């Protein structure tokens, strides 16, 4: 895989006599794999010359462009990227998904009439727009993993894996804890997680805009120091780090002196330290190395179908009215419902009802075992608990800390990031119209939370053998869970209803067959697909009570995509009928 730098400057382009060697154009990096797949990350002003180079190849291009975030210095090359305007060229654009904005509209903002004479409607090439969140996806022979960065805009880092090698691109990013900016402290919390994302990388391309002595005046601007970037690479066990996003005030000679200082201070065995320079070409990995042993089962997990339409609940535990005002201003334009309480006890009284996507706690508010329990109310989704203010480690009760001083704009982006991580990116099943009567019928069976019985287990054993699947279940869909009366192939008694495939069958009041969950928008990001059992195939036949209420399914699961013929669907319905007969025959004795 070849890596070429077309733009390395940060914030604003700065061509001139003092930036000749390391370059004055803003961020743009090109990857070309041994197979020929072309991937571009960011399209700052460096994207102009890249576009010209592609046109000189004399043939239509096929490429993929990842935008880490939509600040101007990372997208200003798009209106000047010639392949977008020429018919026959084909490109996919990828960028972080926000709460409500369209990726196309966001990128088009800088090309509005007031600012630019040509709009994206003039693109002659085939250009497709893709929304990204955290996760993993595949482009041809490249596996890409994403992770949110700490920046005053929703920004992503990319882990690129191909040709037996891994490369990280992380611009723009600020240390989560201020004391690690000098590169000497031990990494903890989110800073440690940032380094772990880069574990074992062959090359890290990392934001390094500031010197340590400049950082205090630049806190909250969303950028790293050179020393922090090197500390990240050392902690990650990386082989090489290329420092990039050079400050516009940094001359070539300044960068040389900074490199000499860092190299002299580096311990033996640490990563090789270089500075990214326009025109620099690096060969990473080997064409004969083959793919890395990367789990690509949830290959589409990072791709989002579109902006979220749901309002998120945010629970703020704070005594300070000033802090409440600042947080309220940070979320005023966001699809967020803010609820403020003053104590942990008030939070605990509301949390079950609100089901918040994020809990913010003012530093100094006494928190005991109660708020630890709060974090477990969504066991299958990420529920962040964040401390506001204070210093030092966050501890086990919190996933992050918003250090003072912070701006309203900075808080807005961090809240976006935490909420995007906790957001449900799959489609929950709707609640049936007869839900109250349905639940009453289920409870009347007297079968919930009872021991296994062979009369039900015989059916799941038969289903697994008949359809050659690893898992078969008798699933009963309760108010907030699905409970398994019989399990073949797994040792689990229940899962949350919000992740349940069976709940969709109940809502549809018919058999549900999902040939490939990764290709189905309702399920591809479901934790049962992206993690855990990694379900690919599902088929569920409804189970009805004697009076016709749907209470569950007989379902079969596989980790491979497949389908059922009409005859097989009939057989599954027949087996479900035997379960219905057993439920009607006699009530199951309750567990003592």
PAVO-824961 format. One record per residue (C-alpha): x, y, z; residue number from 1. Coordinates in Angstrom, 3 decimals, m for minus. Example, Ala and Ser with C-alpha at 12.3 -4.5 7.8 and 13.67 -1.06 7.14 Angstrom:
BEGIN
PT          X          Y          Z   resi
PT     12.300     m4.500      7.800      1
PT     13.670     m1.060      7.140      2
end
This chain:
BEGIN
PT          X          Y          Z   resi
PT      0.000      0.000      0.000      1
PT      1.366      3.377     m1.030      2
PT      0.686      6.440      1.130      3
PT      1.234      9.882     m0.401      4
PT      0.830     13.259      1.293      5
PT     m0.768     16.007     m0.822      6
PT     m1.483     18.438      2.033      7
PT     m0.008     18.612      5.551      8
PT     m0.797     22.101      6.891      9
PT     m3.451     22.813      9.537     10
PT     m6.155     25.472      9.858     11
PT     m5.258     27.554      6.796     12
PT     m3.115     27.057      3.716     13
PT      0.308     28.700      4.095     14
PT      2.399     28.315      0.919     15
PT      5.548     30.424      0.778     16
PT      9.322     30.407      1.118     17
PT      9.248     29.217      4.763     18
PT      7.022     26.176      4.083     19
PT      8.615     24.772      0.921     20
PT      9.911     21.493      2.355     21
PT      6.971     20.399      4.514     22
PT      4.281     22.096      2.455     23
PT      1.672     24.806      2.776     24
PT     m1.489     23.056      1.551     25
PT     m4.069     21.758      4.006     26
PT     m4.823     18.125      4.757     27
PT     m5.061     15.506      2.014     28
PT     m3.581     11.993      2.031     29
PT     m3.902      9.375     m0.710     30
PT     m3.732      5.588     m0.270     31
PT     m3.352      3.185     m3.209     32
PT     m3.364     m0.525     m2.405     33
PT     m1.426     m3.249     m4.219     34
PT     m4.717     m4.208     m5.863     35
PT     m5.190     m0.632     m7.095     36
PT     m7.937      0.578     m4.778     37
PT     m7.690      4.362     m4.334     38
PT     m8.657      5.907     m0.997     39
PT     m8.292      9.620     m0.157     40
PT     m8.595     10.998      3.365     41
PT     m9.617     14.655      3.598     42
PT     m9.683     17.096      0.725     43
PT     m8.124     20.315      1.906     44
PT     m6.327     22.563     m0.557     45
PT     m3.921     19.687     m1.209     46
PT     m6.788     17.949     m2.996     47
PT     m6.444     20.298     m5.965     48
PT     m3.079     18.927     m7.078     49
PT     m4.209     15.360     m6.355     50
PT     m7.172     15.904     m8.695     51
PT     m4.837     17.209    m11.380     52
PT     m2.588     14.156    m10.976     53
PT     m5.595     11.850    m11.358     54
PT     m6.670     13.653    m14.541     55
PT     m3.161     13.245    m15.981     56
PT     m3.650      9.471    m15.762     57
PT     m5.901      9.896    m18.785     58
PT     m8.674      7.512    m17.761     59
PT    m11.832      7.632    m15.612     60
PT    m11.039      7.251    m11.936     61
PT    m12.804      5.131     m9.312     62
PT    m12.136      6.347     m5.809     63
PT    m13.319      6.697     m2.231     64
PT    m12.888      9.869     m0.163     65
PT    m13.115      9.850      3.627     66
PT    m13.696     13.250      5.248     67
PT    m12.585     13.244      8.897     68
PT    m14.793     16.288      9.582     69
PT    m16.211     19.191      7.643     70
PT    m14.132     22.119      8.879     71
PT    m12.969     24.227      5.947     72
PT     m9.311     23.216      5.981     73
PT    m10.405     19.623      5.333     74
PT    m12.954     20.226      2.554     75
PT    m11.784     23.356      0.684     76
PT    m10.289     21.223     m2.078     77
PT    m13.639     19.669     m2.992     78
PT    m14.760     22.550     m5.283     79
PT    m11.404     22.257     m7.067     80
PT    m11.197     18.444     m7.295     81
PT    m11.481     18.079    m11.083     82
PT    m12.538     14.382    m11.229     83
PT    m15.841     15.329     m9.540     84
PT    m16.767     17.516    m12.520     85
PT    m15.944     15.114    m15.350     86
PT    m18.398     12.450    m16.579     87
PT    m17.123      8.899    m16.360     88
PT    m15.400      9.311    m13.004     89
PT    m16.987      7.594     m9.993     90
PT    m16.439      8.515     m6.344     91
PT    m17.933      7.702     m2.958     92
PT    m17.705     10.342     m0.219     93
PT    m17.859      9.411      3.467     94
PT    m18.085     11.787      6.455     95
PT    m19.353     11.758     10.059     96
PT    m23.125     11.776     10.401     97
PT    m24.571     14.598     12.457     98
PT    m27.957     14.716     14.168     99
PT    m29.967     16.293     11.382    100
PT    m27.837     17.698      8.588    101
PT    m27.369     15.988      5.225    102
PT    m23.768     15.193      4.269    103
PT    m24.381     16.520      0.771    104
PT    m25.828     19.784      2.104    105
PT    m22.976     20.216      4.574    106
PT    m20.312     19.777      1.915    107
PT    m22.251     22.036     m0.444    108
PT    m22.346     24.870      2.093    109
PT    m18.997     26.259      0.995    110
PT    m20.207     26.151     m2.648    111
PT    m23.281     28.317     m2.115    112
PT    m23.757     31.256     m4.501    113
PT    m22.477     33.812     m1.982    114
PT    m19.117     32.045     m1.640    115
PT    m18.521     30.160     m4.888    116
PT    m19.740     30.352     m8.506    117
PT    m20.404     26.611     m8.964    118
PT    m22.642     24.284     m6.905    119
PT    m22.393     20.500     m6.510    120
PT    m25.138     20.232     m9.143    121
PT    m22.321     20.832    m11.632    122
PT    m20.627     17.562    m10.698    123
PT    m20.463     15.500    m13.869    124
PT    m19.045     12.419    m12.179    125
PT    m21.062      9.852    m10.289    126
PT    m20.730     11.026     m6.672    127
PT    m22.401      9.159     m3.803    128
PT    m22.663     10.375     m0.207    129
PT    m22.319      8.078      2.819    130
PT    m22.820      8.863      6.518    131
PT    m20.374      7.438      9.043    132
PT    m20.419      6.715     12.752    133
PT    m18.120      4.608     14.889    134
PT    m17.665      1.058     13.668    135
PT    m16.138     m0.872     10.808    136
PT    m16.759     m1.155      7.085    137
PT    m15.052     m2.542      3.995    138
PT    m14.055     m0.887      0.711    139
PT    m12.802     m3.494     m1.765    140
PT     m9.614     m4.902     m0.176    141
PT     m9.456     m2.286      2.618    142
PT    m10.933     m2.729      6.084    143
PT    m11.651      0.606      7.786    144
PT    m12.405      1.153     11.458    145
PT    m13.565      4.518     12.806    146
PT    m13.430      6.260     16.172    147
PT    m14.637      9.677     17.317    148
PT    m11.980     12.291     18.066    149
PT    m11.922     15.118     20.624    150
PT    m12.540     18.192     18.474    151
PT    m15.003     21.140     18.289    152
PT    m16.748     19.385     15.379    153
PT    m17.892     15.808     14.975    154
PT    m14.660     14.200     13.738    155
PT    m13.471     10.641     13.084    156
PT    m10.139      8.864     13.146    157
PT     m9.623      6.072     10.617    158
PT     m7.752      2.789     10.987    159
PT     m6.866      1.554      7.488    160
PT     m5.915     m2.132      7.185    161
PT     m4.697     m3.631      3.903    162
PT     m1.733     m5.450      2.348    163
PT     m0.766     m6.900      5.716    164
PT     m0.356     m3.470      7.328    165
PT     m2.313     m0.916      9.340    166
PT     m2.246      2.885      9.078    167
PT     m4.010      5.330     11.414    168
PT     m5.171      8.800     10.399    169
PT     m6.125     11.027     13.354    170
PT     m6.735     14.720     12.559    171
PT     m7.981     16.822     14.365    172
PT     m7.739     15.712     18.005    173
PT     m7.089     17.295     21.391    174
PT     m5.932     15.511     24.559    175
PT     m8.837     14.637     26.833    176
PT     m6.736     15.360     29.930    177
PT     m4.671     18.561     29.873    178
PT     m1.762     17.064     31.830    179
PT     m0.832     14.667     29.017    180
PT     m0.219     17.477     26.505    181
PT      3.464     17.624     27.557    182
PT      3.877     13.949     26.659    183
PT      5.078     12.761     30.064    184
PT      2.011     11.552     32.006    185
PT      0.556      8.053     31.931    186
PT     m2.466      7.807     29.655    187
PT     m5.835      7.026     31.247    188
PT     m9.496      6.969     30.275    189
PT    m10.330      8.317     26.826    190
PT     m6.688      9.181     26.072    191
PT     m5.746      5.564     26.706    192
PT     m8.665      4.382     24.552    193
PT     m7.420      6.704     21.789    194
PT     m4.014      4.997     21.921    195
PT     m5.541      1.528     22.083    196
PT     m7.395      2.234     18.834    197
PT     m3.934      2.499     17.243    198
PT     m2.376     m0.600     18.841    199
PT      0.368     m2.151     16.722    200
PT     m0.025      0.271     13.809    201
PT      2.688      0.346     11.167    202
PT      2.137      4.065     10.654    203
PT      0.221      6.709     12.606    204
PT     m0.549     10.010     10.868    205
PT     m1.441     12.251     13.796    206
PT     m2.394     15.858     14.431    207
PT      0.580     17.680     15.965    208
PT     m0.254     21.354     15.544    209
PT      1.070     22.799     18.806    210
PT      4.237     22.862     20.844    211
PT      3.701     21.981     24.531    212
PT      4.316     25.571     25.621    213
PT      1.606     26.798     23.207    214
PT     m1.105     24.422     24.405    215
PT     m2.339     26.334     27.461    216
PT     m3.444     29.235     25.256    217
PT     m5.006     26.872     22.702    218
PT     m7.051     24.575     24.950    219
PT    m10.449     23.780     23.506    220
PT     m9.313     24.457     19.928    221
PT     m9.218     20.725     19.204    222
PT     m5.581     19.974     18.396    223
PT     m2.685     17.963     19.788    224
PT      0.834     18.825     20.766    225
PT      3.741     17.081     19.086    226
PT      4.700     15.469     22.393    227
PT      1.202     14.098     22.992    228
PT      1.144     12.561     19.512    229
PT      4.455     10.812     20.143    230
PT      3.213      9.606     23.560    231
PT      0.143      8.124     21.846    232
PT      2.311      6.324     19.288    233
PT      4.655      5.004     21.972    234
PT      1.756      3.748     24.102    235
PT      0.189      2.119     21.037    236
PT      3.419      0.297     20.175    237
PT      3.399      1.842     16.698    238
PT      6.373      1.423     14.368    239
PT      6.321      4.931     12.907    240
PT      4.504      8.236     13.443    241
PT      4.149     11.020     10.880    242
PT      3.379     14.338     12.588    243
PT      0.987     16.425     10.492    244
PT     m1.496     19.317     10.528    245
PT      1.457     21.673     11.015    246
PT      0.539     25.048     12.486    247
PT      0.463     27.820      9.845    248
PT      3.031     29.725     11.933    249
PT      5.437     26.756     11.952    250
PT      8.277     27.155      9.423    251
PT     10.305     24.331      7.899    252
PT     13.190     25.158     10.222    253
PT     10.844     25.140     13.234    254
PT      9.660     21.647     12.301    255
PT     13.261     20.457     11.909    256
PT     14.120     21.696     15.403    257
PT     11.017     20.073     16.896    258
PT     11.860     16.733     15.247    259
PT     15.430     16.860     16.557    260
PT     14.177     17.525     20.101    261
PT     11.636     14.695     19.990    262
PT     14.099     12.203     18.524    263
PT     16.763     13.047     21.088    264
PT     14.260     12.580     23.915    265
PT     12.770      9.349     22.543    266
PT     13.636      6.149     24.408    267
PT     15.285      3.289     22.555    268
PT     12.807      1.055     20.832    269
PT     10.178      3.765     20.417    270
PT      8.470      4.631     17.144    271
PT     10.346      6.265     14.293    272
PT      9.363      9.961     14.298    273
PT      8.981     11.838     11.021    274
PT      7.100     14.922      9.851    275
PT      4.561     14.645      7.041    276
PT      5.639     16.603      3.967    277
PT      3.862     17.336      0.704    278
PT      5.015     14.836     m1.913    279
PT      6.317     12.332      0.655    280
PT      5.551      8.754     m0.450    281
PT      5.684      5.832      1.985    282
PT      5.383      2.142      1.103    283
PT      3.552      0.256      3.859    284
PT      3.062     m3.513      4.042    285
PT      3.534     m5.886      1.141    286
PT      1.468     m6.946     m1.866    287
PT      2.195    m10.576     m0.983    288
PT      1.390    m10.218      2.715    289
PT     m2.301    m10.960      2.313    290
PT     m5.047     m9.533      4.512    291
PT     m4.620     m8.991      8.232    292
PT     m6.628    m11.345     10.482    293
PT     m9.379     m8.752     10.961    294
PT    m12.917     m9.611     12.020    295
PT    m15.134     m8.192      9.258    296
PT    m18.387     m9.863     10.303    297
PT    m20.011     m6.515     11.109    298
PT    m18.530     m4.927      8.008    299
PT    m21.273     m2.315      7.561    300
PT    m21.532     m1.211     11.167    301
PT    m19.937      2.219     10.564    302
PT    m22.233      3.130      7.669    303
PT    m25.314      5.039      8.772    304
PT    m28.476      5.138      6.685    305
PT    m29.109      8.819      7.469    306
PT    m29.327     11.390     10.246    307
PT    m31.188     10.403     13.377    308
PT    m34.715     11.684     13.672    309
PT    m35.139     10.852     17.355    310
PT    m34.771     13.335     20.200    311
PT    m32.257     12.207     22.771    312
PT    m32.772     12.575     26.510    313
PT    m29.923     14.213     28.417    314
PT    m29.927     14.079     32.229    315
PT    m27.886     16.819     33.926    316
PT    m27.054     16.468     37.632    317
PT    m25.806     19.900     38.700    318
PT    m26.119     22.382     41.559    319
PT    m24.586     25.319     39.669    320
PT    m27.101     27.429     37.748    321
PT    m24.285     28.882     35.629    322
PT    m23.187     25.408     34.531    323
PT    m26.804     24.513     33.691    324
PT    m27.081     27.654     31.561    325
PT    m23.918     26.801     29.621    326
PT    m25.037     23.233     28.937    327
PT    m28.501     24.477     27.925    328
PT    m26.917     26.832     25.395    329
PT    m24.724     24.013     24.086    330
PT    m27.750     21.863     23.227    331
PT    m30.195     24.638     22.284    332
PT    m29.984     23.855     18.550    333
PT    m29.714     20.088     18.961    334
PT    m32.504     17.450     19.028    335
PT    m31.982     17.027     22.763    336
PT    m34.409     17.078     25.688    337
PT    m32.503     18.416     28.707    338
PT    m33.640     17.493     32.224    339
PT    m31.819     19.058     35.164    340
PT    m31.771     17.674     38.711    341
PT    m29.661     18.765     41.675    342
PT    m28.730     15.482     43.355    343
PT    m28.048     11.824     42.764    344
PT    m31.280     10.819     44.488    345
PT    m33.305     12.991     42.099    346
PT    m31.434     11.453     39.155    347
PT    m32.197      7.930     40.320    348
PT    m35.880      8.774     40.653    349
PT    m36.034      9.828     36.981    350
PT    m33.532      7.682     35.139    351
PT    m35.741      4.637     34.522    352
PT    m38.474      6.839     33.107    353
PT    m36.230      9.015     30.933    354
PT    m33.906      6.284     29.613    355
PT    m31.280      8.989     28.920    356
PT    m28.675      8.681     26.211    357
PT    m26.206     10.669     28.320    358
PT    m25.778     11.628     31.977    359
PT    m23.725     14.731     32.848    360
PT    m22.698     15.133     36.483    361
PT    m21.175     18.290     37.958    362
PT    m17.894     17.474     39.643    363
PT    m18.359     17.546     43.401    364
PT    m21.877     16.066     43.396    365
PT    m21.750     13.104     45.754    366
PT    m22.224      9.870     43.793    367
PT    m22.374      6.440     45.340    368
PT    m23.473      3.031     44.148    369
PT    m26.642      4.595     42.731    370
PT    m25.094      6.179     39.655    371
PT    m23.058      3.029     39.000    372
PT    m26.386      1.237     38.732    373
PT    m27.701      3.951     36.414    374
PT    m25.050      3.109     33.835    375
PT    m26.390     m0.449     33.633    376
PT    m29.945      0.511     32.635    377
PT    m29.045     m0.036     28.987    378
PT    m26.873     m3.156     29.123    379
PT    m26.676     m3.555     25.345    380
PT    m25.950      0.050     24.452    381
PT    m23.306      2.551     25.442    382
PT    m24.580      4.923     28.164    383
PT    m21.926      7.525     28.960    384
PT    m21.703      9.194     32.362    385
PT    m19.527     12.302     32.071    386
PT    m18.082     14.536     34.788    387
PT    m18.208     18.290     34.261    388
PT    m15.179     20.144     35.613    389
PT    m12.640     19.003     38.169    390
PT     m9.333     17.315     37.524    391
PT     m7.781     13.890     37.752    392
PT     m8.946     10.420     36.756    393
PT    m12.639      9.911     36.112    394
PT    m12.762      6.539     37.876    395
PT    m15.133      3.715     37.060    396
PT    m18.274      5.821     37.422    397
PT    m17.590      8.011     34.398    398
PT    m16.335      7.435     30.898    399
PT    m15.004     10.952     30.378    400
PT    m14.542     14.405     31.871    401
PT    m15.243     17.813     30.337    402
PT    m12.330     19.814     31.712    403
PT    m12.566     23.518     32.441    404
PT    m12.236     25.834     30.699    405
PT    m14.645     24.694     27.988    406
PT    m16.621     26.712     25.492    407
PT    m20.282     26.231     24.666    408
PT    m19.270     25.222     21.120    409
PT    m16.795     22.655     22.409    410
PT    m19.372     21.180     24.797    411
PT    m21.873     20.932     21.950    412
PT    m19.563     18.710     19.925    413
PT    m18.562     16.538     22.865    414
PT    m22.246     16.035     23.753    415
PT    m22.900     15.114     20.125    416
PT    m20.130     12.521     20.251    417
PT    m21.325     10.924     23.475    418
PT    m24.921     10.821     22.238    419
PT    m23.924      9.407     18.841    420
PT    m22.103      6.602     20.637    421
PT    m25.127      5.813     22.768    422
PT    m27.699      6.208     19.992    423
PT    m29.600      3.165     18.789    424
PT    m28.581      2.727     15.133    425
PT    m31.009     m0.051     14.372    426
PT    m34.788      0.018     14.071    427
PT    m36.753     m1.025     17.126    428
PT    m39.912     m3.032     16.535    429
PT    m43.128     m1.008     16.913    430
PT    m45.446     m1.832     19.809    431
PT    m48.511     m3.824     18.622    432
PT    m51.931     m2.180     18.904    433
PT    m53.127     m4.971     21.235    434
PT    m50.066     m4.819     23.493    435
PT    m51.987     m4.670     26.779    436
PT    m54.164     m7.677     25.926    437
PT    m51.175     m9.506     24.431    438
PT    m49.126     m9.125     27.602    439
PT    m52.079    m10.219     29.730    440
PT    m52.403    m13.372     27.617    441
PT    m48.679    m14.059     27.987    442
PT    m48.795    m13.657     31.770    443
PT    m51.876    m15.927     31.964    444
PT    m49.854    m18.797     30.491    445
PT    m47.806    m18.929     33.703    446
PT    m44.729    m19.919     31.726    447
PT    m42.354    m16.951     32.224    448
PT    m39.262    m17.543     34.396    449
PT    m39.885    m21.303     34.719    450
PT    m37.362    m24.165     34.430    451
PT    m36.554    m25.820     31.058    452
PT    m38.897    m28.601     29.974    453
PT    m38.209    m31.381     27.512    454
PT    m41.594    m30.974     25.795    455
PT    m40.350    m27.594     24.480    456
PT    m36.695    m28.581     24.163    457
PT    m37.647    m31.442     21.804    458
PT    m39.006    m28.868     19.355    459
PT    m35.902    m26.660     19.359    460
PT    m33.652    m29.728     18.948    461
PT    m35.734    m30.807     15.964    462
PT    m35.701    m27.306     14.461    463
PT    m31.915    m27.032     14.736    464
PT    m31.438    m30.435     13.084    465
PT    m34.109    m29.996     10.427    466
PT    m32.827    m26.602      9.237    467
PT    m29.124    m27.271      9.988    468
PT    m28.718    m24.139     12.145    469
PT    m26.636    m23.669     15.299    470
PT    m29.385    m21.964     17.339    471
PT    m33.123    m22.552     17.827    472
PT    m35.269    m20.818     20.452    473
PT    m38.756    m20.618     21.871    474
PT    m38.864    m16.862     22.498    475
PT    m41.613    m15.151     24.489    476
PT    m41.742    m11.365     24.043    477
PT    m42.458     m9.650     27.357    478
PT    m42.915     m5.908     28.046    479
PT    m39.201     m5.040     28.038    480
PT    m37.433     m8.315     27.248    481
PT    m37.587    m11.500     25.253    482
PT    m37.401    m14.567     27.492    483
PT    m36.460    m17.997     26.165    484
PT    m38.525    m20.948     27.341    485
PT    m36.226    m23.226     25.351    486
PT    m32.709    m22.633     24.035    487
PT    m30.726    m24.871     21.722    488
PT    m27.179    m23.772     20.928    489
PT    m26.837    m20.875     23.374    490
PT    m26.705    m20.500     27.128    491
PT    m28.838    m17.425     27.689    492
PT    m32.261    m16.941     29.204    493
PT    m33.262    m13.466     27.969    494
PT    m32.228    m10.343     26.038    495
PT    m33.641     m6.790     25.893    496
PT    m36.741     m6.365     23.753    497
PT    m35.194     m3.439     21.860    498
PT    m32.624     m5.803     20.260    499
PT    m35.154     m8.558     19.597    500
PT    m35.779     m9.866     16.065    501
PT    m38.803    m11.719     17.460    502
PT    m40.417     m8.427     18.477    503
PT    m40.523     m7.512     14.779    504
PT    m42.315    m10.774     13.995    505
PT    m44.827    m10.026     16.760    506
PT    m45.418     m6.504     15.420    507
PT    m45.859     m7.798     11.852    508
PT    m48.161    m10.609     13.075    509
PT    m46.584    m12.979     10.574    510
PT    m43.483    m15.079      9.954    511
PT    m40.320    m13.008      9.682    512
PT    m37.353    m14.196      7.586    513
PT    m34.139    m12.123      7.441    514
PT    m31.776    m13.738      4.900    515
PT    m28.830    m11.429      5.714    516
PT    m29.032     m9.104      8.711    517
PT    m26.065     m7.057      7.487    518
PT    m28.001     m6.164      4.341    519
PT    m31.134     m5.200      6.287    520
PT    m31.347     m1.606      7.571    521
PT    m33.495     m2.718     10.507    522
PT    m30.827     m5.025     11.912    523
PT    m27.346     m4.370     10.525    524
PT    m26.228     m2.273     13.519    525
PT    m28.187     m4.296     16.093    526
PT    m25.863     m5.509     18.894    527
PT    m27.007     m9.072     18.141    528
PT    m25.512     m8.601     14.664    529
PT    m22.577     m6.242     15.246    530
PT    m21.394     m7.927     18.456    531
PT    m22.335    m10.857     20.677    532
PT    m23.691    m13.814     18.672    533
PT    m23.244    m11.957     15.328    534
PT    m26.536    m13.121     13.859    535
PT    m26.678    m13.105     10.038    536
PT    m29.806    m15.202      9.361    537
PT    m33.081    m15.213     11.301    538
PT    m36.437    m16.883     10.773    539
PT    m39.250    m16.688     13.338    540
PT    m42.700    m18.283     13.171    541
PT    m45.295    m16.632     15.452    542
PT    m46.658    m18.463     18.495    543
PT    m50.277    m17.648     19.363    544
PT    m52.390    m18.343     22.419    545
PT    m55.755    m20.128     22.093    546
PT    m57.523    m16.760     21.826    547
PT    m55.225    m15.580     19.024    548
PT    m52.756    m13.281     20.811    549
PT    m49.149    m13.402     19.547    550
PT    m46.880    m14.037     22.522    551
PT    m43.628    m15.177     20.934    552
PT    m41.931    m17.131     18.172    553
PT    m40.184    m20.348     17.383    554
PT    m37.048    m18.954     15.777    555
PT    m33.885    m20.275     14.163    556
PT    m30.602    m18.360     13.834    557
PT    m27.389    m18.765     11.887    558
PT    m24.085    m16.881     11.664    559
PT    m24.169    m17.273      7.870    560
PT    m26.582    m15.622      5.428    561
PT    m29.170    m17.974      3.891    562
PT    m32.870    m18.187      3.070    563
PT    m35.824    m20.554      3.453    564
PT    m37.843    m22.135      0.653    565
PT    m41.632    m22.045      0.781    566
PT    m41.637    m25.665      1.925    567
PT    m39.177    m24.884      4.731    568
PT    m41.290    m21.947      5.852    569
PT    m44.250    m24.284      6.100    570
PT    m42.246    m26.734      8.220    571
PT    m41.212    m23.957     10.621    572
PT    m44.865    m22.929     10.985    573
PT    m45.770    m26.562     11.713    574
PT    m43.157    m26.745     14.471    575
PT    m44.440    m23.456     15.934    576
PT    m47.901    m25.020     16.042    577
PT    m46.555    m27.830     18.252    578
PT    m45.266    m25.198     20.695    579
PT    m48.714    m23.580     20.673    580
PT    m50.217    m26.955     21.486    581
PT    m47.886    m27.475     24.448    582
PT    m48.663    m24.001     25.813    583
PT    m52.409    m24.679     25.560    584
PT    m52.206    m28.210     26.978    585
PT    m51.506    m27.217     30.568    586
PT    m49.885    m24.381     32.497    587
PT    m46.289    m24.862     33.463    588
PT    m45.740    m25.016     37.256    589
PT    m44.029    m21.894     38.564    590
PT    m40.474    m22.184     39.844    591
PT    m40.357    m22.437     43.631    592
end
